[in-house]
Amino acid sequence: MVKASGDKIYLNAGQTTGIAAGMEFNVYRMGEALVDPVTGLDLGAEEEKIGVIKASDIKEKYSICSVVSGSGFDAGDMVRFE
């Protein structure tokens, strides 16, 4: 997610990546990175589903979505089509 402004959510994906109006996406907030204390290996991070958004205005390289459910969206949240 690039930007969240009121009820508009901006994604850094558009027509060139196959997004179409009406597609819905789950939005996740990433938690703290989990790092193995022995090896230093990054094990990933916990994710919390915070809502659902729907693509409404599709541009060539970005899309504008509306909120279906949830709140508190912010740039950097993870968006997935599942």
Order of alpha helices (4+ residues) and beta strands (2+ residues): beta-beta-beta-beta-beta-beta
